[in-house]
Amino acid sequence: MCAGSDLEALRTVFNEKEKELSLAVAKVEELTRQLEDVRKSSKEISNNGQSMAAMELEKLRRELMVCTKGYLFHCLRFFFLLCLLMNLFLNFNAALN
């Protein structure tokens, strides 16, 4: 019966998406670290340049938030749908047996 191969295919996709989610989290952590570096370096700038650095920092912060929310929402939504699909498949497979 091909239910076993279907389940294995779902597990493979699930594992791939889990890896993608881990990579997304790592990317968010890296961007957060970069943002902290910019914040630290902005403290070392003179008063005249400080307003420019603050504006750039705010721009980077907004970009990070938009990218992070969008990408993580997409990954989590897919992960959730994949879990639902696996659950439905397992229930269907159990009903057949």
C-alpha positions, 0 to 999 in steps of 0.5 A: 500500500502506498500509505507508507510512502505517502507518510514518508514523503510527508515526514521528509517535507516536514523535516525540510520545513523544520530545517527552514524554520531553524534557518529563519530563526538563525537569520533573525538572531543574526539580524538582531545581533547586527542591530545591536552592533549598530546601536552600540556603534551609534553611541560612539558617534558625535552629537552632530552625527548622532541624529543621522545614526539614530535615523539609520538605526530606526530604519534598520529596526523597522526593516528587521521587524517587517522582514522578521514578522513576514518570514516567520509568519510564513514559516509558522503558517506552513509548519502549522498547515503541514502538522494539520495535514500529517494529523489528517493523514495519520487519522485517515491511515488509522481509519483504514487499518 
